[in-house]
Amino acid sequence: MYTDTMCSDFSFSSSNVLIDGKLQKGSLTIEQGKIQLDRESSPYRHCDMGNFYILPGIIDLHGDGFERHLFPRPSAPVEHTIALKNLSNELIYNGITTAYLAQCYSWEGGYRSPEFTTELLTSLKILKNDFMPDLRLQIRFETHLIDEKKYLIDLIDQFNIDYLVFNNHLPEAIKKWENDKPRIEAWAGQTGRTGEQHIKIVKGYLKNNVKVKGFLEKLSGELKRRNITLGSHDDDSPSDREYYNSLGAYICEFPTTFQAAEAAKKNNNGVIMGAPNIMRGGSQAGNIDAINLVKSDLVDCLVSDYYYPALLESVWKMADMKVRSFENSYEMISTNPARLLNLADRGELVDNTRADLLILNPDNRKIVAVFCRGIPFFVSNELVGSLSAA
């Protein structure tokens, strides 16, 4: 169990501290889990980081890589305590100090069902003090589950959910059934169904089409009264984005077209894209290249999507391509996501914010230390001597 009493008080200095969007010479003190900048003198252990970068911890607003820890194979689930502990280790090693697990609340069943969502939330609540990063849940709610409103609201109230996005994967399922049945069989097989059984369920929920609009209006009203941040997933047209914006879903997650992203920015909505899209040079699903949206200043944040290391790798990729500076790129995985989710206590190196930070060697581009709430959870060989001497 990790508590604030375990915080280590340190003073760091470097010629490259990310403050106010710029890497600049500065000093930083960790005191009782909080950040203090540029104290003239500090009674705490001092470490000169030289040319190393001192950066705010990474904030990931959408990652489903956790599914591989819970189900390394579809037929081989792992007990939640083991899976979440190892997920926590992976996040820290990649500099992620706040992570939203993108959990589907869907007709798909299995580990994307409402029942499994409840099980996962229960485990997160029980194990919360055992995690190094701050683990939270983003609910990806399938729009046609019109009979789930009461259960969903009760779940949100019970577990203090603060982020929900609207999904509609029914059209995708129908398209795959018509054009790529092996993909449907593989999709269905993850929950022990046949393709025929899967598509029968899909067609059943499509009958709710005429009721969905009124249902979402009532649901979004209740969610907004609870100050829950709302978004939508895979908008493919300006009309999609306009509709979800009218519901108060001001985050546009993974728009699939340039026009949808433009509509989001026109409404001052936040646009989120996947970091693997940047890192790999394109979308694995065949959608729009995220780098083109970045070049057009249409992206606010990058998220891990299905691969946690992609967050930092995408920052280096954009800097190398001179699409954006390192500093500006890094804000897309720290400062900007904190602002989108109203996480005022993190995301930048500011007095009295959480001491979530990482130290990076720019020469080999490796993370050499990660602090969460002032606790050094990861320290590499490059830095362990300096901290021990201090």
VOPAGU-2260 file (C-alpha; in pm, 1 decimal, decimal comma):
REM VOPAGU-2260
SITE   aa  ch    i         X         Y         Z
SITE  MET   A    0       0,0       0,0       0,0
SITE  TYR   A    1     131,4     345,0     -95,9
SITE  THR   A    2      63,6     645,2     125,2
SITE  ASP   A    3     172,5    1008,1     140,5
SITE  THR   A    4     398,2     923,0     434,9
SITE  MET   A    5     620,8     737,1     188,2
SITE  CYS   A    6     697,0    1054,3     -10,5
SITE  SER   A    7    1064,6    1135,4     -55,5
SITE  ASP   A    8    1158,7    1502,4     -25,2
SITE  PHE   A    9    1408,6    1595,3    -295,5
SITE  SER   A   10    1540,7    1903,7    -468,0
SITE  PHE   A   11    1632,7    1879,8    -836,7
SITE  SER   A   12    1793,8    2120,5   -1077,6
SITE  SER   A   13    1844,8    2091,8   -1452,4
SITE  SER   A   14    1903,8    2304,7   -1758,1
SITE  ASN   A   15    1591,3    2147,5   -1908,2
SITE  VAL   A   16    1286,0    2175,5   -1682,8
SITE  LEU   A   17     953,9    2198,4   -1869,9
SITE  ILE   A   18     792,6    2509,8   -1724,0
SITE  ASP   A   19     528,8    2722,1   -1900,0
SITE  GLY   A   20     569,4    2522,2   -2218,8
SITE  LYS   A   21     947,2    2570,2   -2244,4
SITE  LEU   A   22    1250,1    2364,4   -2149,1
SITE  GLN   A   23    1451,4    2602,8   -1935,8
SITE  LYS   A   24    1703,1    2613,9   -1654,7
SITE  GLY   A   25    1533,7    2573,4   -1319,6
SITE  SER   A   26    1501,3    2392,2    -991,5
SITE  LEU   A   27    1220,7    2189,8    -846,1
SITE  THR   A   28    1154,4    2062,3    -495,2
SITE  ILE   A   29     935,4    1768,3    -401,1
SITE  GLU   A   30     789,3    1834,1     -57,2
SITE  GLN   A   31     532,3    1597,1      95,2
SITE  GLY   A   32     417,2    1481,8    -244,8
SITE  LYS   A   33     379,2    1832,5    -390,0
SITE  ILE   A   34     588,1    2039,0    -630,3
SITE  GLN   A   35     757,6    2363,9    -532,5
SITE  LEU   A   36     949,4    2561,0    -794,6
SITE  ASP   A   37    1266,1    2771,6    -769,7
SITE  ARG   A   38    1316,8    2788,0    -397,8
SITE  GLU   A   39    1624,7    2994,2    -316,9
SITE  SER   A   40    1738,5    2727,5     -74,1
SITE  SER   A   41    1605,2    2386,0      12,9
SITE  PRO   A   42    1677,5    2173,3     319,8
SITE  TYR   A   43    1619,5    1856,7     118,5
SITE  ARG   A   44    1854,0    1626,0     -67,2
SITE  HIS   A   45    1968,6    1794,2    -386,9
SITE  CYS   A   46    2034,9    1626,4    -720,8
SITE  ASP   A   47    2180,9    1810,6   -1018,5
SITE  MET   A   48    2025,8    1647,6   -1323,5
SITE  GLY   A   49    2257,3    1826,0   -1566,6
SITE  ASN   A   50    2105,3    1809,0   -1914,2
SITE  PHE   A   51    1832,1    1558,5   -1826,6
SITE  TYR   A   52    1474,5    1666,9   -1895,2
SITE  ILE   A   53    1241,9    1710,1   -1595,3
SITE  LEU   A   54     884,0    1672,6   -1718,6
SITE  PRO   A   55     532,5    1638,8   -1575,7
SITE  GLY   A   56     401,1    1283,0   -1561,6
SITE  ILE   A   57     216,7    1154,5   -1867,5
SITE  ILE   A   58    -165,2    1152,8   -1854,7
SITE  ASP   A   59    -333,3     891,5   -2072,1
SITE  LEU   A   60    -703,3     957,1   -2135,1
SITE  HIS   A   61    -775,5     638,3   -2330,4
SITE  GLY   A   62    -586,9     310,9   -2315,9
SITE  ASP   A   63    -717,9     -39,8   -2367,7
SITE  GLY   A   64    -380,7    -214,1   -2343,0
SITE  PHE   A   65    -493,8    -323,3   -1996,4
SITE  GLU   A   66    -711,1    -587,6   -2164,4
SITE  ARG   A   67    -395,8    -787,4   -2247,9
SITE  HIS   A   68    -311,6    -803,5   -1877,9
SITE  LEU   A   69    -659,6    -922,7   -1782,6
SITE  PHE   A   70    -693,2   -1159,5   -2080,2
SITE  PRO   A   71    -352,8   -1244,9   -2226,9
SITE  ARG   A   72    -555,0   -1492,2   -2435,3
SITE  PRO   A   73    -933,9   -1485,5   -2475,5
SITE  SER   A   74    -968,1   -1818,0   -2295,4
SITE  ALA   A   75    -704,5   -1743,8   -2029,1
SITE  PRO   A   76    -822,2   -1472,8   -1786,0
SITE  VAL   A   77    -584,1   -1356,0   -1514,8
SITE  GLU   A   78    -694,1   -1273,8   -1160,8
SITE  HIS   A   79    -747,7    -898,3   -1130,3
SITE  THR   A   80    -497,0    -844,1    -849,1
SITE  ILE   A   81    -214,3    -989,1   -1058,4
SITE  ALA   A   82    -323,1    -825,2   -1383,5
SITE  LEU   A   83    -367,7    -475,0   -1243,2
SITE  LYS   A   84     -42,3    -490,0   -1047,0
SITE  ASN   A   85     150,2    -571,2   -1363,8
SITE  LEU   A   86     -42,1    -310,5   -1559,4
SITE  SER   A   87      65,6     -57,6   -1296,6
SITE  ASN   A   88     428,6    -158,0   -1350,4
SITE  GLU   A   89     399,1    -116,5   -1728,0
SITE  LEU   A   90     242,4     227,7   -1696,4
SITE  ILE   A   91     513,6     353,5   -1461,7
SITE  TYR   A   92     793,0     221,0   -1681,9
SITE  ASN   A   93     643,9     424,3   -1968,3
SITE  GLY   A   94     613,7     743,5   -1762,1
SITE  ILE   A   95     233,7     729,5   -1728,5
SITE  THR   A   96     128,4     862,0   -1388,1
SITE  THR   A   97    -246,3     897,9   -1457,1
SITE  ALA   A   98    -425,0     643,1   -1674,5
SITE  TYR   A   99    -786,9     609,7   -1781,6
SITE  LEU   A  100    -865,6     248,4   -1867,0
SITE  ALA   A  101   -1096,7     258,1   -2168,4
SITE  GLN   A  102   -1357,8       1,4   -2064,8
SITE  CYS   A  103   -1634,4     -89,3   -2309,1
SITE  TYR   A  104   -1986,6    -101,7   -2167,0
SITE  SER   A  105   -2130,4    -290,1   -2456,8
SITE  TRP   A  106   -2363,5    -546,4   -2610,6
SITE  GLU   A  107   -2045,7    -732,0   -2714,1
SITE  GLY   A  108   -2044,3    -932,0   -2391,9
SITE  GLY   A  109   -1751,1   -1094,1   -2215,4
SITE  TYR   A  110   -1490,6    -849,9   -2086,9
SITE  ARG   A  111   -1681,3    -565,6   -2256,6
SITE  SER   A  112   -2011,6    -630,7   -2081,9
SITE  PRO   A  113   -2183,2    -421,1   -1811,7
SITE  GLU   A  114   -2125,5    -705,9   -1566,9
SITE  PHE   A  115   -1751,9    -717,1   -1630,3
SITE  THR   A  116   -1734,6    -337,5   -1604,8
SITE  THR   A  117   -1878,0    -368,8   -1253,9
SITE  GLU   A  118   -1626,4    -639,3   -1163,1
SITE  LEU   A  119   -1336,9    -428,1   -1287,4
SITE  LEU   A  120   -1453,9    -117,0   -1103,4
SITE  THR   A  121   -1489,7    -319,4    -784,6
SITE  SER   A  122   -1133,0    -447,6    -817,5
SITE  LEU   A  123    -998,3     -98,2    -887,8
SITE  LYS   A  124   -1171,0      34,6    -577,8
SITE  ILE   A  125   -1043,0    -244,5    -353,2
SITE  LEU   A  126    -687,4    -225,8    -488,3
SITE  LYS   A  127    -666,0     152,5    -536,1
SITE  ASN   A  128    -401,4     208,3    -267,4
SITE  ASP   A  129    -182,4     -64,6    -416,0
SITE  PHE   A  130    -131,2     113,6    -747,8
SITE  MET   A  131     160,8     337,4    -832,8
SITE  PRO   A  132     -10,2     554,3   -1096,8
SITE  ASP   A  133    -359,4     697,3   -1055,7
SITE  LEU   A  134    -581,7     441,2   -1229,5
SITE  ARG   A  135    -927,7     555,2   -1338,5
SITE  LEU   A  136   -1195,8     422,0   -1569,1
SITE  GLN   A  137   -1334,0     574,2   -1885,4
SITE  ILE   A  138   -1667,3     413,2   -1972,5
SITE  ARG   A  139   -1718,0     359,1   -2345,4
SITE  PHE   A  140   -2096,4     338,7   -2355,3
SITE  GLU   A  141   -2272,4     181,2   -2651,5
SITE  THR   A  142   -2550,8     417,2   -2750,4
SITE  HIS   A  143   -2817,9     152,4   -2818,8
SITE  LEU   A  144   -2821,3       4,0   -2467,4
SITE  ILE   A  145   -3138,3     195,1   -2386,8
SITE  ASP   A  146   -3240,4     -40,3   -2106,3
SITE  GLU   A  147   -2915,2      15,2   -1916,4
SITE  LYS   A  148   -2972,5     371,0   -1795,5
SITE  LYS   A  149   -3052,1     298,7   -1429,4
SITE  TYR   A  150   -2776,0      40,7   -1392,9
SITE  LEU   A  151   -2525,3     276,9   -1555,9
SITE  ILE   A  152   -2620,6     574,4   -1337,4
SITE  ASP   A  153   -2601,8     360,1   -1022,5
SITE  LEU   A  154   -2257,6     238,7   -1129,4
SITE  ILE   A  155   -2135,0     593,1   -1193,6
SITE  ASP   A  156   -2259,1     711,8    -855,8
SITE  GLN   A  157   -2116,2     414,6    -669,5
SITE  PHE   A  158   -1768,2     435,6    -821,6
SITE  ASN   A  159   -1738,4     811,4    -884,8
SITE  ILE   A  160   -1685,8     779,2   -1260,7
SITE  ASP   A  161   -1582,9    1113,3   -1411,8
SITE  TYR   A  162   -1545,9    1035,1   -1785,4
SITE  LEU   A  163   -1778,0     868,4   -2038,0
SITE  VAL   A  164   -1771,1     853,0   -2417,3
SITE  PHE   A  165   -2049,7     741,5   -2649,5
SITE  ASN   A  166   -1975,3     455,9   -2893,0
SITE  ASN   A  167   -2183,0     298,2   -3165,3
SITE  HIS   A  168   -2014,4     -10,7   -3309,6
SITE  LEU   A  169   -2332,1    -158,2   -3460,9
SITE  PRO   A  170   -2274,7     -17,6   -3814,2
SITE  GLU   A  171   -1916,9    -147,0   -3805,4
SITE  ALA   A  172   -2042,2    -493,8   -3713,2
SITE  ILE   A  173   -2296,0    -497,2   -3998,5
SITE  LYS   A  174   -2031,2    -382,1   -4246,6
SITE  LYS   A  175   -1791,3    -655,8   -4137,5
SITE  TRP   A  176   -2066,6    -917,6   -4157,6
SITE  GLU   A  177   -2133,9    -817,1   -4516,9
SITE  ASN   A  178   -1770,3    -779,7   -4627,7
SITE  ASP   A  179   -1540,5    -965,2   -4390,0
SITE  LYS   A  180   -1709,5   -1253,2   -4208,2
SITE  PRO   A  181   -1381,6   -1398,9   -4071,3
SITE  ARG   A  182   -1334,4   -1075,3   -3875,7
SITE  ILE   A  183   -1683,0   -1111,6   -3727,7
SITE  GLU   A  184   -1611,3   -1472,7   -3634,2
SITE  ALA   A  185   -1290,3   -1364,1   -3458,4
SITE  TRP   A  186   -1471,7   -1076,0   -3284,8
SITE  ALA   A  187   -1754,3   -1303,5   -3173,2
SITE  GLY   A  188   -1512,4   -1575,3   -3065,3
SITE  GLN   A  189   -1363,9   -1348,5   -2799,5
SITE  THR   A  190   -1687,1   -1387,0   -2602,5
SITE  GLY   A  191   -1761,2   -1747,5   -2694,9
SITE  ARG   A  192   -2016,0   -1671,1   -2964,0
SITE  THR   A  193   -2041,7   -1770,9   -3325,7
SITE  GLY   A  194   -2060,5   -1505,7   -3594,3
SITE  GLU   A  195   -2427,8   -1584,8   -3647,3
SITE  GLN   A  196   -2503,0   -1538,0   -3277,1
SITE  HIS   A  197   -2306,4   -1214,5   -3271,2
SITE  ILE   A  198   -2482,1   -1058,0   -3566,7
SITE  LYS   A  199   -2822,8   -1166,8   -3435,2
SITE  ILE   A  200   -2754,1    -961,1   -3121,6
SITE  VAL   A  201   -2639,5    -668,4   -3336,4
SITE  LYS   A  202   -2960,3    -673,8   -3541,9
SITE  GLY   A  203   -3164,4    -688,4   -3223,8
SITE  TYR   A  204   -3008,6    -369,2   -3090,0
SITE  LEU   A  205   -3048,4    -195,6   -3427,1
SITE  LYS   A  206   -3423,7    -204,7   -3361,2
SITE  ASN   A  207   -3361,0      63,0   -3096,0
SITE  ASN   A  208   -3260,4     318,3   -3361,7
SITE  VAL   A  209   -3579,7     523,3   -3331,5
SITE  LYS   A  210   -3545,4     550,9   -2952,9
SITE  VAL   A  211   -3175,3     629,2   -2924,9
SITE  LYS   A  212   -3193,7    1005,2   -2977,0
SITE  GLY   A  213   -3442,3    1066,2   -2696,6
SITE  PHE   A  214   -3262,1     821,0   -2470,6
SITE  LEU   A  215   -2924,4     992,2   -2513,6
SITE  GLU   A  216   -3074,0    1334,5   -2449,1
SITE  LYS   A  217   -3209,1    1220,3   -2112,0
SITE  LEU   A  218   -2896,1    1024,5   -2023,2
SITE  SER   A  219   -2654,5    1305,0   -2111,3
SITE  GLY   A  220   -2863,0    1547,5   -1903,3
SITE  GLU   A  221   -2825,5    1325,8   -1596,3
SITE  LEU   A  222   -2454,3    1279,3   -1658,0
SITE  LYS   A  223   -2392,1    1652,3   -1697,0
SITE  ARG   A  224   -2567,8    1719,7   -1367,3
SITE  ARG   A  225   -2306,2    1491,7   -1213,8
SITE  ASN   A  226   -2024,5    1695,5   -1375,5
SITE  ILE   A  227   -1909,9    1399,2   -1580,8
SITE  THR   A  228   -1691,7    1480,5   -1880,9
SITE  LEU   A  229   -1857,8    1348,0   -2197,1
SITE  GLY   A  230   -1719,6    1263,7   -2537,8
SITE  SER   A  231   -1788,8    1058,8   -2847,0
SITE  HIS   A  232   -1584,5     797,8   -3028,5
SITE  ASP   A  233   -1512,6     760,2   -3402,4
SITE  ASP   A  234   -1714,7    1056,7   -3532,2
SITE  ASP   A  235   -1703,5    1029,7   -3910,6
SITE  SER   A  236   -1887,5    1346,3   -4017,4
SITE  PRO   A  237   -1955,0    1705,1   -3908,9
SITE  SER   A  238   -2315,5    1608,2   -3837,6
SITE  ASP   A  239   -2197,9    1339,7   -3593,6
SITE  ARG   A  240   -1985,9    1592,1   -3408,1
SITE  GLU   A  241   -2258,6    1856,5   -3407,7
SITE  TYR   A  242   -2502,1    1605,7   -3259,9
SITE  TYR   A  243   -2273,1    1496,0   -2978,3
SITE  ASN   A  244   -2173,0    1855,6   -2911,7
SITE  SER   A  245   -2544,1    1934,3   -2863,2
SITE  LEU   A  246   -2550,8    1665,4   -2591,5
SITE  GLY   A  247   -2261,9    1829,7   -2408,2
SITE  ALA   A  248   -2012,2    1568,6   -2527,7
SITE  TYR   A  249   -1732,3    1815,5   -2587,8
SITE  ILE   A  250   -1452,5    1564,7   -2649,2
SITE  CYS   A  251   -1412,1    1423,0   -2998,0
SITE  GLU   A  252   -1220,0    1096,8   -2962,4
SITE  PHE   A  253   -1061,2     944,6   -3275,0
SITE  PRO   A  254   -1249,7    1132,4   -3548,6
SITE  THR   A  255   -1223,9     921,1   -3862,2
SITE  THR   A  256   -1232,6    1211,0   -4110,9
SITE  PHE   A  257   -1071,5    1550,7   -4148,6
SITE  GLN   A  258   -1416,1    1712,4   -4167,8
SITE  ALA   A  259   -1525,6    1570,1   -3832,7
SITE  ALA   A  260   -1208,8    1702,5   -3666,2
SITE  GLU   A  261   -1265,7    2044,9   -3824,6
SITE  ALA   A  262   -1621,4    2051,1   -3691,9
SITE  ALA   A  263   -1490,9    1970,7   -3344,6
SITE  LYS   A  264   -1243,9    2258,6   -3348,3
SITE  LYS   A  265   -1511,8    2492,8   -3483,5
SITE  ASN   A  266   -1709,8    2418,4   -3166,7
SITE  ASN   A  267   -1400,1    2449,4   -2949,1
SITE  ASN   A  268   -1422,4    2077,8   -2867,7
SITE  GLY   A  269   -1115,2    1881,9   -2762,9
SITE  VAL   A  270    -983,1    1640,6   -3025,2
SITE  ILE   A  271    -806,5    1320,8   -2917,1
SITE  MET   A  272    -609,0    1090,2   -3145,7
SITE  GLY   A  273    -413,0     771,2   -3090,9
SITE  ALA   A  274     -38,9     795,0   -3035,5
SITE  PRO   A  275      22,4     461,3   -3217,8
SITE  ASN   A  276    -118,4     627,5   -3530,0
SITE  ILE   A  277     162,4     885,8   -3505,1
SITE  MET   A  278     432,2     636,4   -3404,7
SITE  ARG   A  279     350,1     385,5   -3681,5
SITE  GLY   A  280     281,9     644,4   -3948,6
SITE  GLY   A  281     -84,4     562,1   -3997,9
SITE  SER   A  282    -403,0     413,8   -3855,8
SITE  GLN   A  283    -419,0      36,9   -3805,2
SITE  ALA   A  284    -791,1      59,3   -3885,7
SITE  GLY   A  285    -740,3     243,1   -4214,3
SITE  ASN   A  286    -873,7     576,1   -4086,2
SITE  ILE   A  287    -720,2     921,0   -4127,8
SITE  ASP   A  288    -349,5     969,2   -4048,2
SITE  ALA   A  289    -323,9    1153,1   -3717,3
SITE  ILE   A  290      -8,7    1337,2   -3825,9
SITE  ASN   A  291    -209,4    1521,8   -4093,5
SITE  LEU   A  292    -454,6    1641,9   -3830,4
SITE  VAL   A  293    -164,8    1753,5   -3608,1
SITE  LYS   A  294     -11,0    1946,9   -3896,0
SITE  SER   A  295    -345,7    2125,6   -3938,3
SITE  ASP   A  296    -358,2    2205,5   -3565,6
SITE  LEU   A  297    -666,0    1988,9   -3519,1
SITE  VAL   A  298    -541,8    1764,7   -3235,1
SITE  ASP   A  299    -524,1    1856,1   -2866,9
SITE  CYS   A  300    -422,2    1527,9   -2704,4
SITE  LEU   A  301    -267,0    1194,2   -2787,1
SITE  VAL   A  302    -360,6     873,7   -2604,2
SITE  SER   A  303    -203,9     529,5   -2584,9
SITE  ASP   A  304    -503,5     356,6   -2746,7
SITE  TYR   A  305    -373,5      -2,7   -2763,9
SITE  TYR   A  306       2,5      52,1   -2695,0
SITE  TYR   A  307     131,0     239,4   -2389,8
SITE  PRO   A  308     490,2     306,6   -2513,6
SITE  ALA   A  309     349,1     496,2   -2811,8
SITE  LEU   A  310     280,5     808,6   -2604,2
SITE  LEU   A  311     641,2     913,7   -2554,7
SITE  GLU   A  312     753,0     764,9   -2885,7
SITE  SER   A  313     497,5     978,2   -3071,5
SITE  VAL   A  314     634,1    1293,0   -2906,2
SITE  TRP   A  315     984,2    1216,0   -3033,8
SITE  LYS   A  316     841,7    1130,2   -3376,3
SITE  MET   A  317     669,7    1468,9   -3409,5
SITE  ALA   A  318     980,4    1651,4   -3288,7
SITE  ASP   A  319    1204,2    1459,4   -3532,3
SITE  MET   A  320     967,0    1538,4   -3819,1
SITE  LYS   A  321     964,8    1902,5   -3707,5
SITE  VAL   A  322     586,2    1892,7   -3703,7
SITE  ARG   A  323     596,5    2040,5   -3353,4
SITE  SER   A  324     867,1    2116,8   -3101,5
SITE  PHE   A  325     938,4    1858,7   -2832,0
SITE  GLU   A  326     786,7    2090,0   -2570,8
SITE  ASN   A  327     467,3    2148,7   -2765,0
SITE  SER   A  328     437,8    1781,9   -2851,6
SITE  TYR   A  329     489,7    1677,3   -2490,4
SITE  GLU   A  330     207,1    1902,1   -2374,0
SITE  MET   A  331     -24,8    1684,3   -2584,8
SITE  ILE   A  332      32,5    1399,3   -2337,7
SITE  SER   A  333      51,2    1600,6   -2014,5
SITE  THR   A  334     -84,1    1954,6   -1987,7
SITE  ASN   A  335    -357,1    1931,7   -2251,6
SITE  PRO   A  336    -520,8    1609,2   -2128,3
SITE  ALA   A  337    -519,9    1744,9   -1772,4
SITE  ARG   A  338    -707,1    2052,7   -1890,0
SITE  LEU   A  339    -956,5    1852,1   -2096,7
SITE  LEU   A  340   -1050,4    1638,3   -1794,8
SITE  ASN   A  341   -1032,6    1929,0   -1547,3
SITE  LEU   A  342    -747,6    1765,6   -1354,5
SITE  ALA   A  343    -621,4    2090,3   -1205,4
SITE  ASP   A  344    -372,5    1924,9    -970,2
SITE  ARG   A  345    -147,7    1769,7   -1237,6
SITE  GLY   A  346     -24,2    1790,3   -1594,7
SITE  GLU   A  347     233,2    2066,4   -1553,8
SITE  LEU   A  348     511,9    2160,6   -1316,2
SITE  VAL   A  349     341,4    2422,0   -1101,3
SITE  ASP   A  350     361,6    2503,5    -729,7
SITE  ASN   A  351     148,0    2283,7    -501,9
SITE  THR   A  352      46,6    2035,5    -772,6
SITE  ARG   A  353      96,6    1660,3    -738,8
SITE  ALA   A  354     461,4    1559,4    -766,9
SITE  ASP   A  355     394,9    1336,1   -1067,1
SITE  LEU   A  356     699,1    1373,9   -1286,1
SITE  LEU   A  357     952,4    1189,8   -1494,2
SITE  ILE   A  358    1319,3    1245,9   -1564,9
SITE  LEU   A  359    1434,4    1174,0   -1917,8
SITE  ASN   A  360    1779,1    1134,7   -2075,3
SITE  PRO   A  361    1748,5    1314,7   -2410,5
SITE  ASP   A  362    2062,6    1149,2   -2549,5
SITE  ASN   A  363    1929,0     793,5   -2545,6
SITE  ARG   A  364    1564,3     898,7   -2500,7
SITE  LYS   A  365    1518,4     671,2   -2202,1
SITE  ILE   A  366    1317,5     746,1   -1890,5
SITE  VAL   A  367    1555,9     737,9   -1595,4
SITE  ALA   A  368    1310,3     805,6   -1309,6
SITE  VAL   A  369     937,6     833,1   -1246,6
SITE  PHE   A  370     779,0     990,1    -937,6
SITE  CYS   A  371     412,2     954,9    -841,4
SITE  ARG   A  372     287,4    1175,8    -559,7
SITE  GLY   A  373     652,4    1237,6    -472,3
SITE  ILE   A  374     739,7     868,7    -444,1
SITE  PRO   A  375    1021,6     743,6    -672,3
SITE  PHE   A  376     861,6     429,1    -812,3
SITE  PHE   A  377    1112,1     378,3   -1091,5
SITE  VAL   A  378    1478,8     476,1   -1092,9
SITE  SER   A  379    1717,8     344,0   -1359,3
SITE  ASN   A  380    2085,6     264,8   -1315,7
SITE  GLU   A  381    2172,2     599,7   -1473,9
SITE  LEU   A  382    2020,9     783,7   -1180,4
SITE  VAL   A  383    2024,1     547,1    -883,4
SITE  GLY   A  384    2376,2     652,7    -783,1
SITE  SER   A  385    2285,4    1020,6    -779,3
SITE  LEU   A  386    1976,3     965,1    -567,3
SITE  SER   A  387    2159,6     734,4    -328,6
SITE  ALA   A  388    2439,7     987,9    -283,5
SITE  ALA   A  389    2183,2    1259,8    -218,4
